[in-house]
């Protein structure tokens, strides 16, 4: 049984919840659970937990089919607002969190790095509601840091039927991390690689082959 004990990083001054969002329908992956697909020698979920467990306590999984993840030593929570996509998953993570901030990660990012996570955490502050990377492709809201103060604005968006993850950004104090700043820590931006299709999976597996640079900075 995989075990991912949450040994808090002594360098981190504030308690932190990490939430992996795994409630999607995986339609482009023919219904296969993306979190459980293997890249390298581990599932994508295990790779993600290896990064999150040292810096967060607790690490929770937002998933609507918890039995699929019964082999993991995790708290598994179902959506408070079912059928609302990633924004509903974010709301659920914030709703259950008992720490000031929640680090949110999608379940299909096999190269999430500790360096990127530390960069996000370094922007925490009393007037910061959300810390979100922004590359040339746009916001990366599913690899981001949110204060529990976002709970109300996220709930407002859900109740208004605005399900885009960025829909509440105008209502909170948002800190954007530019691509230039991100590349100072992670030149490859590999943390933002998503596995959405079988083709993406094949490419990620090639990238993770021994001897090939995955771009997953420590």
C-alpha positions as CSV (number, residue, x, y, z in Angstrom):
1,X,0.0,0.0,0.0
2,X,1.5,3.4,-1.0
3,X,2.3,5.5,2.1
4,X,3.0,9.2,2.0
5,X,3.6,10.5,5.5
6,X,3.3,14.2,5.8
7,X,6.6,15.2,7.3
8,X,6.4,19.0,7.5
9,X,9.4,20.9,6.1
10,X,11.0,22.8,8.9
11,X,11.8,25.7,6.6
12,X,8.1,26.4,6.3
13,X,6.8,28.8,9.0
14,X,3.0,28.3,8.4
15,X,0.9,25.2,8.4
16,X,-0.3,24.2,4.9
17,X,-2.9,21.9,3.4
18,X,-2.2,20.5,-0.1
19,X,-5.1,19.3,-2.2
20,X,-4.9,17.1,-5.3
21,X,-7.9,17.5,-7.6
22,X,-8.8,14.1,-9.1
23,X,-12.6,14.5,-9.7
24,X,-12.6,14.9,-13.4
25,X,-14.3,12.6,-15.9
26,X,-11.1,11.8,-17.9
27,X,-13.0,11.9,-21.1
28,X,-10.0,12.5,-23.3
29,X,-8.2,9.6,-21.6
30,X,-11.0,7.2,-22.5
31,X,-12.2,7.2,-18.9
32,X,-9.0,6.0,-17.4
33,X,-8.1,7.7,-14.1
34,X,-5.3,10.1,-15.0
35,X,-4.0,10.1,-11.4
36,X,-3.4,6.4,-11.5
37,X,-1.5,6.3,-14.9
38,X,2.2,5.5,-14.5
39,X,4.9,7.8,-15.7
40,X,8.3,6.4,-14.9
41,X,8.1,3.9,-12.1
42,X,5.2,5.5,-10.3
43,X,1.7,6.7,-10.8
44,X,1.2,10.4,-11.5
45,X,-0.5,10.6,-8.1
46,X,2.4,9.1,-6.3
47,X,4.8,11.4,-8.0
48,X,2.7,14.4,-7.0
49,X,2.5,13.1,-3.4
50,X,6.2,12.7,-3.2
51,X,6.5,16.5,-3.8
52,X,3.6,17.6,-1.6
53,X,4.0,15.4,1.4
54,X,7.2,17.0,2.7
55,X,5.7,20.5,2.8
56,X,2.0,20.0,3.7
57,X,0.0,18.5,6.5
58,X,-2.5,17.3,5.6
59,X,-2.5,16.2,2.0
60,X,-6.0,15.6,0.8
61,X,-7.5,14.1,-2.4
62,X,-10.6,15.6,-3.9
63,X,-12.3,12.7,-5.8
64,X,-15.8,11.5,-6.4
65,X,-14.9,7.8,-6.7
66,X,-12.9,7.3,-3.5
67,X,-12.7,3.5,-3.9
68,X,-10.4,4.0,-6.8
69,X,-7.8,5.5,-4.5
70,X,-8.3,3.3,-1.5
71,X,-4.7,2.1,-1.6
72,X,-3.3,5.5,-0.8
73,X,-2.9,6.8,2.8
74,X,-4.9,9.9,2.2
75,X,-8.1,11.7,3.3
76,X,-10.4,11.5,0.3
77,X,-13.2,14.0,0.0
78,X,-16.1,14.3,-2.4
79,X,-17.2,17.6,-3.9
80,X,-19.4,19.8,-1.9
81,X,-20.9,21.0,-5.2
82,X,-20.9,17.9,-7.5
83,X,-20.6,18.4,-11.2
84,X,-18.9,21.8,-11.0
85,X,-15.5,20.8,-12.4
86,X,-12.2,22.1,-11.1
87,X,-13.8,25.1,-9.5
88,X,-16.0,22.8,-7.4
89,X,-12.8,20.9,-6.4
90,X,-11.1,24.0,-5.3
91,X,-14.2,25.0,-3.2
92,X,-14.2,21.6,-1.6
93,X,-10.5,21.9,-0.7
94,X,-11.0,25.3,0.8
95,X,-14.2,24.3,2.6
96,X,-12.5,21.4,4.5
97,X,-9.1,23.1,5.0
98,X,-8.1,24.1,8.6
99,X,-4.9,25.9,7.6
100,X,-4.6,29.5,6.3
101,X,-3.6,28.4,2.8
102,X,-4.3,25.5,0.5
103,X,-1.8,24.4,-2.2
104,X,-3.8,23.0,-5.1
105,X,-2.5,20.7,-7.7
106,X,-4.2,18.9,-10.6
107,X,-3.8,15.1,-10.6
108,X,-2.3,15.0,-14.1
109,X,1.0,16.9,-13.7
110,X,3.7,14.2,-13.5
111,X,6.6,16.7,-13.3
112,X,5.5,19.0,-10.5
113,X,8.7,20.1,-8.7
114,X,9.6,21.0,-5.2
115,X,11.3,24.1,-6.5
116,X,8.0,25.4,-8.1
117,X,6.1,24.6,-4.9
118,X,8.6,26.5,-2.8
119,X,8.3,29.5,-5.2
120,X,4.6,29.6,-4.7
121,X,4.9,29.4,-0.9
122,X,7.4,32.2,-0.9
123,X,4.7,34.7,-2.0
124,X,2.4,34.1,1.0
125,X,1.5,37.2,3.0
126,X,-1.2,38.9,5.1
127,X,-2.8,40.6,2.0
128,X,-2.3,37.8,-0.4
129,X,-5.5,35.7,-1.2
130,X,-4.1,33.7,-4.1
131,X,-0.8,33.1,-5.8
132,X,-1.1,31.9,-9.3
133,X,1.5,31.3,-12.0
134,X,1.0,32.9,-15.4
135,X,2.9,31.8,-18.5
136,X,2.6,32.8,-22.1
137,X,-0.3,30.3,-22.3
138,X,-2.2,32.0,-19.5
139,X,-3.0,31.3,-15.9
140,X,-2.1,28.0,-14.2
141,X,-4.8,28.0,-11.6
142,X,-4.5,24.3,-10.8
143,X,-1.0,24.6,-9.7
144,X,-1.5,27.5,-7.3
145,X,-1.8,28.6,-3.7
146,X,-5.1,29.9,-2.3
147,X,-6.0,31.4,1.1
148,X,-9.2,30.3,2.8
149,X,-10.4,33.8,2.3
150,X,-11.1,32.7,-1.3
151,X,-13.9,30.4,-0.1
152,X,-16.6,33.1,-0.3
153,X,-15.7,34.4,-3.8
154,X,-15.4,30.8,-5.1
155,X,-18.8,29.9,-3.7
156,X,-20.3,33.1,-5.2
157,X,-19.0,32.0,-8.7
158,X,-20.3,28.5,-8.3
159,X,-23.8,29.7,-7.2
160,X,-23.8,32.1,-10.2
161,X,-23.0,29.2,-12.6
162,X,-19.6,30.7,-13.4
163,X,-17.4,27.5,-13.5
164,X,-14.2,28.8,-15.0
165,X,-11.5,28.5,-12.4
166,X,-10.4,32.1,-12.9
167,X,-13.9,33.5,-12.6
168,X,-13.4,34.8,-9.0
169,X,-9.9,36.3,-9.5
170,X,-11.2,39.8,-9.8
171,X,-12.8,39.5,-6.3
172,X,-9.6,38.6,-4.4
173,X,-6.1,40.0,-3.9
174,X,-4.3,38.0,-6.6
175,X,-0.5,37.7,-6.9
176,X,0.6,36.6,-10.3
177,X,4.0,35.0,-10.8
178,X,5.2,35.9,-14.3
179,X,6.9,33.4,-16.6
180,X,10.2,35.2,-16.3
181,X,10.1,34.8,-12.5
182,X,9.0,31.2,-12.8
183,X,11.9,30.4,-15.2
184,X,14.4,31.6,-12.7
185,X,13.4,28.7,-10.5
186,X,12.3,26.2,-13.2
187,X,13.7,27.0,-16.7
188,X,11.8,24.2,-18.4
189,X,8.4,25.0,-16.8
190,X,8.0,21.2,-16.7
191,X,5.7,21.5,-13.6
192,X,2.9,22.7,-15.9
193,X,3.0,19.7,-18.2
194,X,-0.4,18.1,-18.2
195,X,-1.4,14.6,-19.3
196,X,-4.8,15.0,-20.9
197,X,-4.7,12.5,-23.8
198,X,-3.0,9.2,-24.7
199,X,-0.6,11.2,-26.8
200,X,0.3,13.4,-23.8
201,X,0.9,10.3,-21.7
202,X,3.2,8.8,-24.3
203,X,5.2,12.0,-24.4
204,X,5.5,12.2,-20.7
205,X,6.6,8.6,-20.4
206,X,9.4,9.3,-23.0
207,X,10.4,12.4,-21.0
208,X,10.6,10.3,-17.8
209,X,12.9,7.6,-19.3
210,X,16.2,7.1,-17.4
211,X,18.9,9.3,-18.8
212,X,16.6,11.9,-20.3
213,X,16.2,15.3,-18.7
214,X,12.6,15.5,-17.5
215,X,13.0,19.1,-16.6
216,X,11.7,18.4,-13.2
217,X,13.9,20.6,-11.1
218,X,14.4,19.6,-7.5
